[in-house]
Amino acid sequence: MSEIIYDFTGNPFVDAGIWAISTRVKKSPNELNKNDLKGISEDIVKLYLTKKWSKNIYSIFPNNPITNPSVKNKDERYLGILNELIDGIIPLGNSGDCISCGRRDVAQRSGKDKIPLTGSGKLINYFSYGVEGADYCPACAFAVQFSPLIMYACGKLLLIHSNSEKVMNIWSRKAIKNIDKQLSTGNITGCFNEKYTNPKNALFHIIQDIVLEYDVRWIDEAPSINCYHFTNYNQGPDLDIYHVPMSIFKFLAYVPQHEKFEDWLRIVRRGYRFVDWKKVKEENEYKNNPNTVYENLLTGKSIIGFFIDRKNRKSIGGWDLLSHYLEEVRNMDEKRIDAIKKVGDELADYIKTADDIKTLKKLETANNYKNYRNLLRIVIKKRIENGAENPLFSFDDYVNNLFPEGNLTWRETQDLILFRIYEVLHDWIIQQGISEELIVEEDEMEAENV
């Protein structure tokens, strides 16, 4: 039988605890032994008894000796629980009835005072199969006690969980470094806190920090991330789960390397709602406002509209950045992207050559598939009259690439063509001047893309 105590389980609370322990003692998880666990138990008890940390622990382990006001000698009682769990730990086997690792047997079921979001006391209808408590082996239950060390304060608490060991290693080191700073300065502030209260914004902030601060070839790592935003109060426990799939993480990891990274930050900034930018002086004034770019990424909706500044007739980020988003996040076929780009180029050439800015306005303001399709037909006719040698697009391109789902995807194609026209005609549009009567109301158009 292996003498290894810990391996990752897929359970977010257990895995978070394993990472916290291994980072704290500076050993890989499979090197941990009982002496390591006993060595850090007293430290965690002292930390949890501080005012700020005990407040956090109250929302994670209610009725725990740390948080129960009726319990005397809190340090001895909680340390006794930890030591009892350590004594019951056996190495990983091949099977077991623990619902976390599945490789050890359960010695005693745990309630929500040890395992968050598992139930409430003897109200067995809140437990799996109507039994009192949750089936965690001593090793997994012990690990959960350390999970708060790498949680993130965000109104409630955020727990980050990833299939990537690199992501989890980076994040746990970052969180433990914050704790070390608290201890060295004597300024004990509780769980890692950067003054975020919006969990979606906080999640993307965390990912950006991970990507920017550490040199990792993420294209080979292919991580995904789950974020659990929760409380475990006796009254009113709550849980929201946010999933960042591999495609979005890879795109976010790619963007900082792109020459248009500053434009991406501008695109994200355009996603914030309810902000008076004329009055904003620092990020803290808006970083917790709802952000439609982040929300759309999390829910699988398009953010193409945010690459387009309709008010000033500008494309933001360039076709290369936009096409990478289309391929990586929207899973758009390369042939379709190239076909749309070609049509955008041809339309831009026609508008400039024919000095036909009114057609640009019509392309901007077409509000249904029928009108847009008819507008393209008129442009095709005008191009023929002007002696164009090549068609605007082929029948196959129209059916397979421009409007593969007809009325369902026409708006996406309209935005992409408009983006390309703005990019190609940028200098020409400036020369023409932007007439007020030709400006499309940006707020109205953005609302249609949400």
C-alpha positions as CSV (number, residue, x, y, z in Angstrom):
1,M,0.0,0.0,0.0
2,S,1.3,3.5,-0.9
3,E,2.4,5.7,2.0
4,I,1.2,8.8,0.2
5,I,-1.4,10.8,2.2
6,Y,-2.7,13.3,-0.4
7,D,-3.5,13.3,-4.0
8,F,-5.9,15.7,-5.7
9,T,-9.6,14.6,-5.5
10,G,-11.6,17.0,-7.7
11,N,-13.4,18.2,-4.6
12,P,-12.8,22.0,-4.6
13,F,-12.7,22.4,-0.8
14,V,-10.4,19.4,-0.2
15,D,-8.1,20.3,-3.1
16,A,-7.9,23.9,-1.9
17,G,-6.8,22.6,1.6
18,I,-4.2,20.3,0.1
19,W,-2.7,23.2,-1.9
20,A,-2.7,25.4,1.2
21,I,-1.0,22.8,3.3
22,S,1.7,21.9,0.7
23,T,2.4,25.6,-0.1
24,R,2.6,26.4,3.6
25,V,5.1,23.6,4.4
26,K,6.9,24.0,0.9
27,K,6.4,20.3,-0.1
28,S,4.5,18.8,-3.0
29,P,1.3,17.1,-1.9
30,N,2.5,13.6,-2.3
31,E,5.5,14.3,0.0
32,L,3.3,15.4,3.0
33,N,3.4,13.3,6.2
34,K,1.7,13.4,9.5
35,N,4.5,15.4,11.1
36,D,4.0,18.1,8.5
37,L,0.3,18.2,9.4
38,K,0.9,18.4,13.1
39,G,3.5,21.1,12.6
40,I,1.2,23.6,11.0
41,S,-1.9,22.8,13.1
42,E,-0.9,25.1,15.9
43,D,-0.2,27.9,13.5
44,I,-3.6,27.7,11.8
45,V,-5.4,27.7,15.2
46,K,-3.5,30.9,16.2
47,L,-4.3,32.6,12.9
48,Y,-8.0,31.6,13.0
49,L,-8.4,33.0,16.5
50,T,-7.5,36.5,15.4
51,K,-10.4,38.9,15.0
52,K,-10.4,39.2,11.2
53,W,-9.9,35.5,10.5
54,S,-12.4,34.3,13.0
55,K,-15.0,36.5,11.2
56,N,-14.1,34.7,7.9
57,I,-14.2,31.3,9.6
58,Y,-17.7,32.1,11.0
59,S,-19.0,32.0,7.4
60,I,-17.1,28.9,6.6
61,F,-17.4,26.6,9.6
62,P,-20.3,27.7,11.8
63,N,-20.5,26.0,15.3
64,N,-16.8,25.3,15.0
65,P,-15.0,25.8,18.4
66,I,-13.4,28.9,16.9
67,T,-16.7,30.5,16.1
68,N,-18.9,29.2,18.9
69,P,-19.1,31.9,21.6
70,S,-20.1,29.3,24.3
71,V,-16.9,27.3,23.8
72,K,-14.1,28.0,26.3
73,N,-10.4,27.2,25.5
74,K,-11.1,27.5,21.8
75,D,-7.5,26.9,20.8
76,E,-7.3,23.6,22.8
77,R,-10.7,22.4,21.5
78,Y,-10.0,23.1,17.8
79,L,-6.4,21.8,18.0
80,G,-7.9,18.6,19.6
81,I,-10.2,18.2,16.6
82,L,-7.3,18.6,14.2
83,N,-5.1,16.1,16.1
84,E,-7.9,13.6,16.2
85,L,-8.3,13.9,12.5
86,I,-4.5,13.5,12.0
87,D,-4.5,10.4,14.2
88,G,-7.2,8.8,12.0
89,I,-5.4,9.4,8.7
90,I,-4.2,6.4,6.8
91,P,-2.3,6.4,3.5
92,L,-4.2,6.4,0.2
93,G,-5.5,3.0,-0.8
94,N,-7.2,1.7,-3.9
95,S,-10.8,2.1,-2.7
96,G,-12.9,3.5,0.1
97,D,-16.3,5.1,0.9
98,C,-15.0,8.7,1.3
99,I,-17.1,10.8,-1.1
100,S,-14.0,13.0,-1.8
101,C,-11.0,10.8,-2.4
102,G,-12.8,7.5,-2.8
103,R,-9.6,5.8,-1.6
104,R,-10.1,5.7,2.2
105,D,-13.0,4.7,4.5
106,V,-14.9,7.2,6.6
107,A,-14.3,7.0,10.3
108,Q,-16.9,9.6,11.4
109,R,-19.4,11.7,9.3
110,S,-18.8,15.4,9.2
111,G,-21.3,18.2,9.5
112,K,-21.1,21.8,8.2
113,D,-18.9,22.8,11.2
114,K,-16.1,20.9,9.4
115,I,-17.3,20.7,5.7
116,P,-19.0,23.8,4.1
117,L,-22.3,23.4,2.4
118,T,-23.0,19.9,3.5
119,G,-26.1,20.2,5.6
120,S,-27.4,21.5,8.9
121,G,-27.2,19.6,12.2
122,K,-29.6,16.7,12.3
123,L,-31.8,18.0,9.5
124,I,-31.0,14.9,7.5
125,N,-33.1,16.0,4.5
126,Y,-30.2,18.4,3.8
127,F,-27.7,15.5,3.5
128,S,-27.1,13.0,0.7
129,Y,-29.2,9.9,1.1
130,G,-30.9,11.3,4.2
131,V,-28.0,10.4,6.5
132,E,-26.7,12.7,9.2
133,G,-23.4,14.2,8.1
134,A,-21.2,13.9,5.0
135,D,-18.9,11.0,4.3
136,Y,-15.4,12.4,4.4
137,C,-12.4,10.4,5.6
138,P,-10.1,12.0,8.2
139,A,-7.5,13.1,5.7
140,C,-10.0,14.9,3.5
141,A,-11.8,16.5,6.4
142,F,-8.5,17.7,7.8
143,A,-7.5,19.2,4.4
144,V,-10.8,21.2,4.3
145,Q,-9.8,23.0,7.5
146,F,-7.0,24.7,5.6
147,S,-9.0,25.7,2.6
148,P,-9.7,29.2,3.9
149,L,-6.0,30.0,3.6
150,I,-6.4,30.3,-0.2
151,M,-9.9,31.7,-0.3
152,Y,-10.6,35.2,-1.6
153,A,-12.8,37.8,0.2
154,C,-15.3,39.2,-2.2
155,G,-18.5,40.1,-0.3
156,K,-18.9,36.4,0.4
157,L,-15.9,34.2,-0.2
158,L,-14.4,32.9,-3.5
159,L,-12.9,29.5,-3.8
160,I,-10.8,28.9,-6.9
161,H,-10.6,25.4,-8.4
162,S,-8.8,24.4,-11.6
163,N,-7.9,21.2,-13.4
164,S,-4.4,22.8,-13.9
165,E,-1.9,22.2,-11.2
166,K,0.1,25.2,-12.5
167,V,-2.9,27.5,-11.9
168,M,-3.5,26.1,-8.5
169,N,0.2,26.3,-7.5
170,I,0.4,29.9,-8.6
171,W,-2.8,30.9,-6.9
172,S,-2.0,29.1,-3.6
173,R,1.5,30.7,-3.5
174,K,-0.1,34.1,-4.1
175,A,-2.6,33.6,-1.3
176,I,-0.1,32.2,1.2
177,K,2.3,35.1,0.4
178,N,-0.5,37.5,1.4
179,I,-0.9,35.6,4.7
180,D,2.9,35.8,5.3
181,K,2.7,39.5,4.7
182,Q,-0.1,39.8,7.3
183,L,2.0,37.9,9.9
184,S,5.2,39.8,9.2
185,T,3.6,43.2,9.4
186,G,1.1,42.4,12.2
187,N,-1.7,43.7,10.1
188,I,-4.1,40.7,10.2
189,T,-6.8,41.3,7.6
190,G,-8.3,37.8,7.1
191,C,-8.8,36.0,3.8
192,F,-7.0,37.5,0.8
193,N,-8.8,40.8,0.1
194,E,-8.3,43.3,-2.8
195,K,-11.6,45.1,-2.1
196,Y,-13.6,43.3,-4.8
197,T,-17.3,42.7,-4.1
198,N,-18.3,41.7,-7.6
199,P,-17.3,38.0,-8.0
200,K,-17.3,37.9,-11.8
201,N,-15.0,40.9,-12.0
202,A,-12.8,39.5,-9.2
203,L,-12.5,36.2,-11.1
204,F,-11.2,37.9,-14.3
205,H,-8.9,40.1,-12.2
206,I,-7.4,36.9,-10.6
207,I,-6.9,35.3,-14.0
208,Q,-5.3,38.4,-15.4
209,D,-2.9,38.5,-12.5
210,I,-2.0,34.8,-12.9
211,V,-1.3,35.3,-16.6
212,L,0.6,38.5,-16.3
213,E,2.8,37.7,-13.3
214,Y,4.0,34.2,-14.2
215,D,5.7,33.1,-17.4
216,V,3.8,29.9,-18.4
217,R,3.1,28.5,-21.8
218,W,-0.6,28.3,-21.2
219,I,-1.4,27.0,-24.7
220,D,0.2,23.7,-23.6
221,E,-1.4,23.7,-20.1
222,A,-5.1,24.2,-21.4
223,P,-6.6,25.0,-18.0
224,S,-10.2,25.6,-17.1
225,I,-11.4,27.3,-13.8
226,N,-14.4,27.0,-11.6
227,C,-15.1,29.7,-9.1
228,Y,-17.4,29.0,-6.0
229,H,-18.8,32.2,-4.4
230,F,-20.4,31.0,-1.2
231,T,-21.3,31.5,2.4
232,N,-22.0,28.7,4.9
233,Y,-24.0,30.5,7.6
234,N,-26.5,28.4,9.6
235,Q,-29.2,30.7,8.2
236,G,-28.9,31.6,4.6
237,P,-26.1,29.5,3.2
238,D,-25.6,30.5,-0.5
239,L,-23.6,29.3,-3.5
240,D,-23.0,30.7,-7.0
241,I,-20.7,28.9,-9.4
242,Y,-18.8,30.5,-12.3
243,H,-17.1,28.5,-15.0
244,V,-14.2,29.7,-17.2
245,P,-13.7,27.1,-19.9
246,M,-10.3,26.3,-21.4
247,S,-11.1,28.4,-24.6
248,I,-11.7,31.6,-22.6
249,F,-8.6,31.1,-20.4
250,K,-6.4,30.4,-23.4
251,F,-7.7,33.6,-25.0
252,L,-7.1,35.6,-21.8
253,A,-3.6,34.2,-21.6
254,Y,-2.9,35.1,-25.3
255,V,-4.1,38.7,-25.1
256,P,-1.3,40.1,-22.9
257,Q,1.3,39.0,-25.5
258,H,-0.6,40.7,-28.3
259,E,0.5,44.1,-29.6
260,K,-3.0,45.3,-29.1
261,F,-3.2,44.4,-25.4
262,E,-4.0,48.0,-24.5
263,D,-6.9,47.9,-26.9
264,W,-8.2,44.8,-25.1
265,L,-8.1,46.7,-21.8
266,R,-10.1,49.4,-23.5
267,I,-12.6,46.8,-24.7
268,V,-13.0,45.5,-21.1
269,R,-13.3,49.0,-19.8
270,R,-16.2,49.6,-22.3
271,G,-18.1,46.8,-20.7
272,Y,-18.5,48.5,-17.3
273,R,-22.0,49.8,-16.7
274,F,-23.3,52.8,-14.7
275,V,-20.0,54.6,-14.8
276,D,-19.6,58.4,-15.3
277,W,-16.2,58.3,-16.9
278,K,-15.8,62.0,-16.8
279,K,-15.7,61.8,-13.0
280,V,-13.6,58.6,-12.5
281,K,-10.2,59.1,-11.0
282,E,-9.2,55.6,-10.1
283,E,-10.1,51.9,-10.7
284,N,-11.7,51.5,-7.3
285,E,-14.5,53.8,-8.4
286,Y,-15.8,51.3,-11.0
287,K,-14.1,47.9,-10.6
288,N,-17.1,46.4,-8.8
289,N,-19.7,47.7,-11.3
290,P,-21.3,45.1,-13.6
291,N,-19.2,44.4,-16.6
292,T,-21.0,43.1,-19.7
293,V,-17.8,41.9,-21.4
294,Y,-17.1,39.6,-18.4
295,E,-20.7,38.5,-18.0
296,N,-21.0,37.6,-21.7
297,L,-17.8,35.6,-21.7
298,L,-19.1,33.6,-18.7
299,T,-22.5,33.0,-20.3
300,G,-21.3,32.2,-23.8
301,K,-22.7,35.4,-25.4
302,S,-20.8,37.5,-28.0
303,I,-18.7,40.5,-27.2
304,I,-18.1,41.4,-30.8
305,G,-20.0,44.7,-30.3
306,F,-17.5,45.9,-27.8
307,F,-14.7,45.8,-30.4
308,I,-16.6,48.5,-32.4
309,D,-16.7,52.1,-31.5
310,R,-19.8,53.1,-33.5
311,K,-19.9,56.7,-32.2
312,N,-16.5,57.4,-33.7
313,R,-16.6,54.8,-36.4
314,K,-13.5,53.0,-35.2
315,S,-12.5,49.3,-34.8
316,I,-10.8,48.5,-31.5
317,G,-8.0,45.9,-31.4
318,G,-7.6,45.1,-35.1
319,W,-8.7,42.2,-37.1
320,D,-6.0,39.9,-35.8
321,L,-7.1,40.2,-32.2
322,L,-10.8,39.9,-33.1
323,S,-10.3,36.9,-35.3
324,H,-8.4,35.1,-32.5
325,Y,-11.3,35.8,-30.2
326,L,-13.7,34.4,-32.9
327,E,-11.6,31.2,-33.4
328,E,-10.7,30.5,-29.7
329,V,-13.8,31.6,-27.9
330,R,-16.6,31.6,-30.5
331,N,-15.2,28.5,-32.2
332,M,-15.7,30.1,-35.6
333,D,-14.4,28.4,-38.6
334,E,-11.4,30.0,-40.3
335,K,-13.0,29.9,-43.7
336,R,-16.0,31.9,-42.4
337,I,-13.7,34.4,-40.8
338,D,-11.7,34.9,-44.1
339,A,-15.0,35.1,-46.1
340,I,-16.4,37.8,-43.8
341,K,-13.1,39.7,-44.0
342,K,-13.1,39.6,-47.8
343,V,-16.6,40.9,-48.0
344,G,-15.7,43.7,-45.6
345,D,-12.7,44.6,-47.7
346,E,-14.8,44.7,-50.9
347,L,-17.5,46.8,-49.3
348,A,-14.9,49.2,-47.9
349,D,-13.3,49.5,-51.4
350,Y,-16.7,50.2,-52.9
351,I,-17.7,52.8,-50.3
352,K,-14.4,54.7,-50.8
353,T,-14.2,54.4,-54.6
354,A,-17.9,55.4,-55.1
355,D,-17.7,58.0,-52.3
356,D,-20.8,56.4,-51.0
357,I,-20.9,57.1,-47.2
358,K,-24.7,56.8,-47.3
359,T,-24.2,53.1,-47.9
360,L,-22.1,52.9,-44.8
361,K,-24.9,54.4,-42.8
362,K,-27.3,51.9,-44.2
363,L,-24.9,49.0,-43.3
364,E,-24.8,50.4,-39.8
365,T,-28.5,50.9,-39.3
366,A,-30.0,47.9,-41.0
367,N,-32.2,46.4,-38.3
368,N,-33.3,43.0,-39.7
369,Y,-32.0,40.2,-41.9
370,K,-34.3,41.1,-44.8
371,N,-33.2,44.7,-45.0
372,Y,-29.5,43.8,-44.7
373,R,-29.8,41.1,-47.4
374,N,-31.5,43.6,-49.7
375,L,-28.9,46.2,-49.0
376,L,-26.1,43.7,-50.0
377,R,-28.1,43.0,-53.2
378,I,-28.2,46.7,-54.1
379,V,-24.5,47.0,-53.5
380,I,-23.8,44.0,-55.7
381,K,-25.9,45.7,-58.5
382,K,-24.0,49.0,-58.1
383,R,-20.6,47.3,-58.2
384,I,-21.6,45.6,-61.5
385,E,-22.7,48.9,-62.9
386,N,-19.3,50.4,-61.9
387,G,-17.5,47.6,-63.7
388,A,-16.4,45.4,-60.8
389,E,-14.7,42.3,-62.1
390,N,-15.2,40.0,-59.1
391,P,-18.5,39.2,-57.3
392,L,-19.0,40.5,-53.8
393,F,-19.2,36.9,-52.6
394,S,-20.1,33.5,-54.1
395,F,-23.3,31.6,-53.5
396,D,-21.3,29.0,-51.3
397,D,-19.8,31.8,-49.2
398,Y,-23.3,33.4,-48.7
399,V,-24.8,30.1,-47.6
400,N,-22.0,28.5,-45.7
401,N,-20.0,31.5,-44.3
402,L,-21.8,34.8,-44.3
403,F,-25.2,33.7,-43.1
404,P,-24.9,29.9,-42.2
405,E,-28.0,30.1,-40.0
406,G,-29.7,32.9,-41.8
407,N,-31.7,35.1,-39.5
408,L,-30.1,33.6,-36.4
409,T,-26.5,34.8,-37.2
410,W,-27.0,37.8,-39.5
411,R,-26.3,40.4,-36.7
412,E,-23.0,38.8,-35.9
413,T,-22.0,39.0,-39.6
414,Q,-23.2,42.6,-39.7
415,D,-21.0,43.6,-36.8
416,L,-17.9,41.8,-38.2
417,I,-18.3,43.4,-41.6
418,L,-18.8,46.8,-40.0
419,F,-15.6,46.2,-37.9
420,R,-13.6,45.5,-41.0
421,I,-14.9,48.5,-42.9
422,Y,-14.1,50.8,-40.0
423,E,-10.6,49.3,-39.8
424,V,-9.9,49.6,-43.6
425,L,-11.5,53.1,-44.0
426,H,-10.3,54.6,-40.7
427,D,-8.2,57.4,-42.4
428,W,-10.8,58.0,-45.1
429,I,-13.6,58.3,-42.6
430,I,-11.6,60.9,-40.6
431,Q,-11.1,62.9,-43.8
432,Q,-14.8,62.8,-44.5
433,G,-15.6,64.0,-41.1
434,I,-18.3,62.3,-39.0
435,S,-21.6,64.0,-39.6
436,E,-23.8,64.0,-36.6
437,E,-26.7,62.8,-38.7
438,L,-24.8,59.7,-39.7
439,I,-23.8,58.7,-36.1
440,V,-25.5,55.5,-34.9
441,E,-26.6,55.6,-31.3
442,E,-23.9,53.4,-29.7
443,D,-25.9,52.6,-26.5
444,E,-28.8,51.3,-28.6
445,M,-26.5,49.2,-30.8
446,E,-24.7,47.8,-27.8
447,A,-27.9,46.8,-26.2
448,E,-28.8,44.7,-29.3
449,N,-25.5,42.8,-28.9
450,V,-26.0,41.9,-25.2
